[in-house]
Every structure is written in C-alpha cells, then in structure tokens.
Amino acid sequence: MNEISWHERLLGGFRRTSDRLGENISGLFGKAALDEATLDAIEEALIASDLGPATAARVRDRLAEERFELGLDEPRLREIVAQEVAKILSPVAKPLEIEAFPRPQVILVIGVNGSGKTTTIAKLAHLFQEQDYGVMLVAGDTFRAAAIGQLKVWADRIGVPIISGKEGGDAASLVFEGVKRGTAEGIDVLIVDTAGRLQNKAGLMDELAKIRRVLGRLNPAAPHDVVLVLDATTGQNALSQIEVFKEVAGVTGLVMTKLDGTARGGVLVAAAEKYGLPIHAIGVGEAVDDLRPFDPSEVARAIAGVERIGMK
Ligand SMILES: Nc1nc2c(ncn2[C@@H]2O[C@H](COP(=O)(O)OP(=O)(O)OP(=O)(O)O)[C@@H](O)[C@H]2O)c(=O)[nH]1
C-alpha cells in the first residue's frame, strides 16, 4: 500500500480517544496501593474518555480484583483498558457472511446523506467480488438523480451490474427486478441502496415496508441484512442515529466509515456497549479497498493507545 498504512490510519482514527485517556489518567499513578478514591478517579477518567460506563466499570472491577499493591503504572493500565475494550467489542465483530439459500442474499443499506453509504456499497461489492461472489447493485435511492449517477459510476468502475431507474421512481420495483434478474443470472449478493432519510420517518418506514412486502413475495427470508452506515466523524450523534434507524428500519448490523478522517472513533465502543449490534466492517478512506473487517483486539489496542506508550 502507498502513502499511510492501514494500521497507521486506524491508530489516527482513535487518536483523540487515546489522547484524552492519557490526559485523564496522568496524575493517578505512583500511589503505593489502589484505594477506593483512586479507583473512583480512574473510573471517572475512563468515562470522560468516551469509553462508556460499562467499560469503565469493567476496568475498575479488574483493578479492584488485582489490587496492585505495588502500585499501577500507565502502560499496565492501558493494557487492561485494551483487554476490557476488546471484551466489549469481540462479541459484535461479525463480517457479513454470504450464506442465504436460495440466492441471492439481499442486503439493504441505509444511512443518512453523506454518511458514506454509496462508497460503502461499492466497497462491500468489491469485498464480495474478491471472495468470488457474483454481485449486483440496485440504485434504490431514487430521491436524487445524483445518488443514482454516483452508484452507476462505482458499478462501472468495479465492474458489477446495476439495476437503476429514473429519479423519483419506485425503489421497491427496482428491488423486485433485481431479485428476479439476480436469480436468473446466478447472482449471490444483491446490494440495495436506499433513501435513508431521517427527516421523514414515516416516509422511510413506508418505503422500507414496501420493499419488504415486494421482496417477501419472491423470498420470505429477504432482506437478509439491513446494514446501517454511520459516519464516525459525527461522534455521539451516531448513537442517536442507531436508536432511530433501529426502531424504523430493523437494523441488523453496522458499518462505521471515515475513521481515517476523525478522532472520534471511541463512539464504536459506546455503540457496541449500548446496542450490541454486529459491526461488520470499518471504513478508513475513500478508495474501494478501504473497507476492512473489524478486528476487535486491534481496534481496542488503538483506542487504549497501547502502542503509543513511550512514543511521547
Ligand atoms: N475519508 C473517508 N471518506 C469517506 C469514507 N467513506 C466515504 N467517504 C467520503 O464521504 C463522502 C460521502 O460519501 P458517499 O458515499 O457519497 O455518501 P452517501 O451517504 O452516499 O451520501 P449521499 O450521496 O450524499 O447520499 C464522499 O466524499 C466519500 O468519498 C471513508 O471511510 N473515509
């Protein structure tokens, strides 16, 4: 890979969280033993570092158990934070598997404008192509001509077929056509772009309900996945998006994008802790191969800043 490596971008994505952790825990070391007051201070420092109350409580419990009568140092504390964050992230790390029978597996992709939805669809398509699956796209975000055009450009670029219609057209009938053609052509995965607008909840619900109804006639198990794309740069706002989309759209999993362009990636831990939804992948750039499987221990170490100790 050219310029910056994937791993460095990942570290960058979690830099602010690990920086804040450093600021909050400095000054807590060098005590002979861990008394209650120090444990309280560490727990508060972790909450203030964006890691969420459950992670903070887990770390506190671990420290209380192990006692550290000889005192605790920063590298050891960061290591424990990494271990406890990994325990929260591990159960939600689940790549999207193509296992639907009959084929195709239908993946609806939702997310607010600008979240990186279109790019993520292209990246997912590319990932599946690399695994030798036959992929087809459906340009179901028919609200804007630009959205249709952009998805077509991606489809051309990566060489996958796409079903599209006119602006303002009926998304459900495109999805119907996609499943029929996909079935006839032996396609494994149908990835459907949708108009994931939150401004009009009722409209979105109606549209998704219609897509579900139409799909159900062809295959009652479809859609197999409803993937919400979240922009990491929005920080805590991503949590409220999960809340709403979960209720409105029956989200089955998440992809978090733009981790390269922000330092607010700690929200991943809060999302995992609060909602327990599978995290399928993370986006770290605009190129088609910038979507990576979500590796919980690598992410946990980046958040805790384990590798940065001694680099200051
Ligand atoms: N740095 C970075 N940029 C990304 C990433 N994913 C998407 N983008 C960029 O974010 C912008 C919005 O991405 P789109 O995929 O167009 O987002 P969308 O949600 O489909 O947005 P609309 O087309 O406005 O509905 C584009 O400029 C993308 O190149 C990522 O992981 N990292």
The ligand as an SDF file (V2000), in Angstrom:
LIG
                    3D

 32 34  0  0  0  0  0  0  0  0999 V2000
  -12.0480    9.7860    4.4120 N   0  0  0  0  0  0  0  0  0  0  0  0
  -13.0640    8.9850    4.1330 C   0  0  0  0  0  0  0  0  0  0  0  0
  -14.0380    9.4430    3.3250 N   0  0  0  0  0  0  0  0  0  0  0  0
  -15.0560    8.6230    3.0450 C   0  0  0  0  0  0  0  0  0  0  0  0
  -15.1710    7.3210    3.5940 C   0  0  0  0  0  0  0  0  0  0  0  0
  -16.3330    6.7910    3.1350 N   0  0  0  0  0  0  0  0  0  0  0  0
  -16.9020    7.7270    2.3440 C   0  0  0  0  0  0  0  0  0  0  0  0
  -16.1470    8.8340    2.2880 N   0  0  0  0  0  0  0  0  0  0  0  0
  -16.4070   10.0910    1.5730 C   0  0  0  0  0  0  0  0  0  0  0  0
  -17.5470   10.7170    2.1340 O   0  0  0  0  0  0  0  0  0  0  0  0
  -18.2900   11.4110    1.1360 C   0  0  0  0  0  0  0  0  0  0  0  0
  -19.7230   10.9360    1.1440 C   0  0  0  0  0  0  0  0  0  0  0  0
  -19.7400    9.5870    0.7700 O   0  0  0  0  0  0  0  0  0  0  0  0
  -20.9310    8.9530   -0.0730 P   0  0  0  0  0  0  0  0  0  0  0  0
  -20.6110    7.5120   -0.2010 O   0  0  0  0  0  0  0  0  0  0  0  0
  -21.2090    9.7370   -1.2620 O   0  0  0  0  0  0  0  0  0  0  0  0
  -22.0660    9.1640    0.9830 O   0  0  0  0  0  0  0  0  0  0  0  0
  -23.6180    8.9330    0.8720 P   0  0  0  0  0  0  0  0  0  0  0  0
  -24.0230    8.5980    2.2440 O   0  0  0  0  0  0  0  0  0  0  0  0
  -23.9680    8.0100   -0.2080 O   0  0  0  0  0  0  0  0  0  0  0  0
  -24.0200   10.3980    0.5630 O   0  0  0  0  0  0  0  0  0  0  0  0
  -25.0150   10.9880   -0.4650 P   0  0  0  0  0  0  0  0  0  0  0  0
  -24.5100   10.5580   -1.8150 O   0  0  0  0  0  0  0  0  0  0  0  0
  -24.9000   12.4530   -0.2170 O   0  0  0  0  0  0  0  0  0  0  0  0
  -26.3290   10.3980   -0.0890 O   0  0  0  0  0  0  0  0  0  0  0  0
  -17.5660   11.1360   -0.1810 C   0  0  0  0  0  0  0  0  0  0  0  0
  -16.7430   12.2290   -0.4690 O   0  0  0  0  0  0  0  0  0  0  0  0
  -16.7400    9.8940    0.1220 C   0  0  0  0  0  0  0  0  0  0  0  0
  -15.6000    9.8230   -0.6760 O   0  0  0  0  0  0  0  0  0  0  0  0
  -14.1220    6.8680    4.4730 C   0  0  0  0  0  0  0  0  0  0  0  0
  -14.1020    5.7510    5.0270 O   0  0  0  0  0  0  0  0  0  0  0  0
  -13.1000    7.7550    4.6930 N   0  0  0  0  0  0  0  0  0  0  0  0
  1  2  1  0
  2  3  2  0
  2 32  1  0
  3  4  1  0
  4  5  2  0
  4  8  1  0
  5  6  1  0
  5 30  1  0
  6  7  2  0
  7  8  1  0
  8  9  1  0
  9 10  1  0
  9 28  1  0
 10 11  1  0
 11 12  1  0
 11 26  1  0
 12 13  1  0
 13 14  1  0
 14 15  2  0
 14 16  1  0
 14 17  1  0
 17 18  1  0
 18 19  2  0
 18 20  1  0
 18 21  1  0
 21 22  1  0
 22 23  2  0
 22 24  1  0
 22 25  1  0
 26 27  1  0
 26 28  1  0
 28 29  1  0
 30 31  2  0
 30 32  1  0
M  END
$$$$
